[in-house]
Amino acid sequence: MQGVASTARLLDKANQSDRYSAAYGEALKSLENPENTPAARLISEMRESGMGFHQFTMSLAQQHQQHFVDTPLAPEKLAKFEQQSAQSFVDQTAIEAEQTGSFEQYLADFYAQYDQL
């Protein structure tokens, strides 16, 4: 784990933040107390609710859906996403126009790279 801590410090220094060390600290807490892991908390909440996995996760999905329905995107974020979407279609069209050959040839070329391993 010391290597992970060193890497986190290097990333913090490179990004002028402490978020990597903070994330490492949180992960270390989970290793020291496995009951704090997201999976353990999920299982605990399922037991408390008396619901099965499917029912519980469906309930969570509905809660998340309602949150996003109740909390629309800010207009500037929506505009940015719409612009990115439009640009993505332009980029895709350009990529597709440059492509030559059949899909079968593409697959053959793709898998051929693994024959050399």
Backbone as numpy.savetxt, mean C-alpha at the origin, in Angstrom:
# Nx Ny Nz CAx CAy CAz Cx Cy Cz
18.28 -6.99 14.51 17.45 -5.78 14.51 18.32 -4.52 14.51
19.56 -4.65 14.92 20.44 -3.48 14.94 20.62 -2.93 13.53
20.68 -3.82 12.55 20.82 -3.38 11.16 19.62 -2.56 10.72
18.45 -2.95 11.16 17.23 -2.20 10.81 17.28 -0.81 11.46
17.72 -0.75 12.71 17.82 0.54 13.40 18.81 1.45 12.68
19.93 0.90 12.26 20.93 1.69 11.54 20.37 2.21 10.23
19.66 1.35 9.52 19.05 1.76 8.25 18.03 2.86 8.48
17.23 2.72 9.53 16.23 3.75 9.85 16.91 5.09 10.11
18.01 5.07 10.85 18.73 6.32 11.13 19.28 6.94 9.84
19.81 6.11 8.96 20.32 6.62 7.68 19.20 7.24 6.85
18.05 6.57 6.81 16.92 7.11 6.06 16.43 8.42 6.68
16.42 8.47 8.01 16.02 9.71 8.68 16.96 10.85 8.28
18.25 10.56 8.30 19.23 11.59 7.97 19.06 12.04 6.52
18.90 11.09 5.61 18.75 11.42 4.20 17.48 12.22 3.92
16.44 11.98 4.70 15.15 12.65 4.48 14.86 13.75 5.48
15.85 14.05 6.32 15.72 15.10 7.33 14.42 14.94 8.12
14.24 13.74 8.68 13.05 13.46 9.48 13.41 12.42 10.53
12.43 12.06 11.31 12.62 10.96 12.27 11.58 9.87 12.07
10.87 9.93 10.94 9.76 9.00 10.74 10.20 7.55 10.61
11.39 7.31 10.07 11.84 5.92 9.92 12.22 5.33 11.29
12.90 6.10 12.10 13.22 5.63 13.45 11.96 5.45 14.27
11.00 6.34 14.08 9.74 6.21 14.81 9.01 4.94 14.39
9.00 4.66 13.09 8.36 3.43 12.60 9.08 2.20 13.13
10.39 2.26 13.16 11.19 1.15 13.73 10.82 0.95 15.20
10.70 2.04 15.94 10.34 1.94 17.36 8.98 1.30 17.55
8.02 1.66 16.71 6.69 1.06 16.80 6.74 -0.43 16.46
7.50 -0.78 15.44 7.63 -2.19 15.06 8.29 -2.98 16.18
9.28 -2.40 16.81 9.97 -3.06 17.92 9.01 -3.29 19.09
8.16 -2.33 19.37 7.15 -2.51 20.42 6.25 -3.70 20.11
5.88 -3.86 18.84 5.03 -4.98 18.45 5.75 -6.31 18.63
7.04 -6.33 18.36 7.81 -7.56 18.56 7.91 -7.91 20.03
8.05 -6.89 20.86 8.16 -7.12 22.30 6.81 -7.48 22.91
5.73 -7.01 22.31 4.37 -7.27 22.81 3.49 -7.66 21.62
3.53 -8.92 21.21 2.78 -9.34 20.02 1.29 -9.02 20.06
0.73 -8.86 21.25 -0.69 -8.53 21.34 -1.00 -7.13 20.78
0.06 -6.34 20.53 -0.12 -5.01 19.97 -0.05 -4.98 18.44
0.19 -6.13 17.83 0.27 -6.14 16.37 -1.12 -5.91 15.79
-1.19 -5.38 14.59 -2.51 -5.18 13.96 -3.32 -6.47 13.88
-2.67 -7.58 13.58 -3.39 -8.85 13.47 -3.99 -9.25 14.82
-3.22 -9.10 15.88 -3.71 -9.46 17.21 -4.86 -8.55 17.63
-4.75 -7.27 17.31 -5.84 -6.34 17.65 -7.10 -6.69 16.87
-6.94 -7.07 15.61 -8.07 -7.47 14.78 -8.76 -8.69 15.37
-7.99 -9.69 15.74 -8.56 -10.91 16.33 -9.27 -10.59 17.64
-8.67 -9.73 18.44 -9.28 -9.34 19.71 -10.62 -8.64 19.47
-10.66 -7.72 18.51 -11.91 -7.02 18.20 -12.96 -7.98 17.65
-12.53 -8.95 16.85 -13.47 -9.95 16.33 -14.09 -10.74 17.48
-13.26 -11.15 18.42 -13.76 -11.92 19.56 -14.75 -11.09 20.39
-14.38 -9.82 20.62 -15.25 -8.95 21.41 -16.59 -8.72 20.72
-16.57 -8.63 19.39 -17.80 -8.36 18.65 -18.66 -9.60 18.48
-18.03 -10.78 18.58 -18.76 -12.02 18.37 -19.01 -12.32 16.89
-18.42 -11.55 16.02 -18.60 -11.76 14.58 -17.51 -12.67 14.03
-17.85 -13.35 12.94 -16.86 -14.13 12.22 -16.01 -13.21 11.36
-14.98 -13.78 10.73 -14.05 -12.99 9.93 -14.78 -12.23 8.82
-15.58 -12.93 8.03 -16.25 -12.29 6.90 -17.16 -11.17 7.38
-17.96 -11.45 8.36 -18.91 -10.45 8.86 -18.16 -9.24 9.45
-17.09 -9.51 10.20 -16.34 -8.43 10.84 -15.65 -7.56 9.80
-14.99 -8.19 8.83 -14.29 -7.40 7.82 -15.26 -6.66 6.91
-16.43 -7.23 6.66 -17.45 -6.53 5.88 -17.92 -5.29 6.65
-18.07 -5.43 7.95 -18.46 -4.30 8.78 -17.40 -3.20 8.72
-16.13 -3.59 8.80 -15.05 -2.60 8.69 -15.08 -1.91 7.33
-15.28 -2.69 6.27 -15.33 -2.12 4.93 -16.47 -1.11 4.82
-17.62 -1.43 5.39 -18.75 -0.51 5.35 -18.47 0.77 6.15
-17.78 0.62 7.28 -17.41 1.79 8.07 -16.46 2.69 7.28
-15.49 2.08 6.60 -14.54 2.86 5.80 -15.26 3.53 4.63
-16.16 2.80 3.99 -16.92 3.37 2.89 -17.70 4.60 3.37
-18.37 4.46 4.50 -19.16 5.57 5.03 -18.27 6.76 5.37
-17.09 6.49 5.90 -16.15 7.57 6.22 -15.83 8.37 4.96
-15.54 7.66 3.86 -15.16 8.37 2.63 -16.35 9.03 1.96
-17.55 8.50 2.15 -18.75 9.16 1.65 -18.97 10.46 2.42
-18.76 10.40 3.74 -18.98 11.56 4.60 -17.86 12.59 4.52
-16.70 12.20 3.99 -15.54 13.08 3.96 -15.04 13.21 2.52
-15.68 14.06 1.73 -15.25 14.18 0.33 -13.85 14.79 0.23
-13.22 14.55 -0.91 -11.90 15.12 -1.16 -11.99 16.63 -1.27
-10.92 17.27 -0.85 -10.84 18.72 -1.03 -10.80 18.99 -2.54
-11.40 20.08 -2.98 -11.46 20.38 -4.42 -10.09 20.35 -5.11
-9.06 20.87 -4.45 -7.74 20.88 -5.09 -7.17 19.47 -5.24
-7.44 18.59 -4.28 -7.00 17.20 -4.41 -7.77 16.48 -5.51
-9.06 16.71 -5.56 -9.88 16.11 -6.61 -9.40 16.56 -7.98
-9.12 17.84 -8.13 -8.62 18.37 -9.41 -7.28 17.74 -9.77
-6.42 17.57 -8.78 -5.11 16.95 -9.04 -5.28 15.51 -9.50
-6.13 14.74 -8.84 -6.37 13.35 -9.23 -6.99 13.27 -10.63
-7.91 14.17 -10.93 -8.51 14.18 -12.26 -7.47 14.49 -13.33
-6.56 15.42 -13.03 -5.49 15.76 -13.97 -4.56 14.57 -14.16
-4.20 13.89 -13.06 -3.33 12.72 -13.15 -4.00 11.60 -13.94
-5.29 11.43 -13.76 -6.03 10.41 -14.49 -6.01 10.71 -15.98
-6.27 11.95 -16.34 -6.27 12.33 -17.75 -4.89 12.13 -18.36
-3.84 12.52 -17.62 -2.47 12.34 -18.11 -2.14 10.86 -18.26
-2.63 10.04 -17.37 -2.39 8.61 -17.44 -2.96 8.02 -18.72
-4.16 8.46 -19.11 -4.75 7.98 -20.37 -3.91 8.42 -21.57
-3.42 9.65 -21.54 -2.56 10.15 -22.62 -1.29 9.30 -22.70
-0.67 9.05 -21.54 0.55 8.25 -21.50 0.30 6.83 -21.99
-0.81 6.24 -21.56 -1.15 4.87 -21.98 -1.33 4.80 -23.49
-2.01 5.77 -24.05 -2.23 5.79 -25.50 -0.90 5.87 -26.24
0.02 6.68 -25.74 1.34 6.80 -26.37 2.12 5.49 -26.27
2.07 4.84 -25.13 2.76 3.56 -24.96 2.19 2.52 -25.89
0.87 2.45 -25.96 0.23 1.46 -26.82 0.52 1.71 -28.29
0.66 2.99 -28.68 0.95 3.32 -30.08 2.37 2.88 -30.46
3.28 2.85 -29.48 4.67 2.45 -29.73 4.86 0.95 -29.79
3.92 0.21 -29.27 4.08 -1.24 -29.19 3.95 -1.89 -30.56
4.79 -2.89 -30.75 4.72 -3.67 -31.98 4.69 -5.14 -31.61
4.25 -5.96 -32.51 4.23 -7.38 -32.26 2.97 -7.81 -31.55
2.82 -9.11 -31.46 1.62 -9.68 -30.85 1.82 -9.86 -29.34
0.72 -10.10 -28.68 0.77 -10.38 -27.25 1.54 -11.67 -27.00
1.36 -12.64 -27.88 2.08 -13.91 -27.72 3.58 -13.69 -27.79
4.03 -12.80 -28.69 5.47 -12.51 -28.79 5.95 -11.78 -27.54
5.12 -10.89 -27.04 5.47 -10.18 -25.80 5.69 -11.18 -24.67
4.76 -12.13 -24.52 4.90 -13.14 -23.47 6.15 -13.98 -23.67
6.42 -14.37 -24.91 7.61 -15.18 -25.19 8.87 -14.40 -24.80
8.92 -13.13 -25.16 10.08 -12.30 -24.82 10.19 -12.10 -23.31
9.06 -11.91 -22.68 9.06 -11.70 -21.23 9.60 -12.92 -20.51
9.11 -14.10 -20.84 9.54 -15.31 -20.14 10.93 -15.75 -20.56
11.40 -15.31 -21.71 12.75 -15.67 -22.16 13.81 -15.10 -21.23
13.52 -13.97 -20.60 14.50 -13.37 -19.69 14.78 -14.30 -18.50
13.83 -15.15 -18.14 14.02 -16.04 -17.01 14.76 -17.31 -17.43
14.78 -17.59 -18.71 15.52 -18.76 -19.19 17.02 -18.57 -18.98
17.47 -17.34 -18.90 18.89 -17.05 -18.75 19.35 -17.12 -17.30
18.45 -17.26 -16.39 18.83 -17.29 -14.96 19.39 -18.60 -14.53
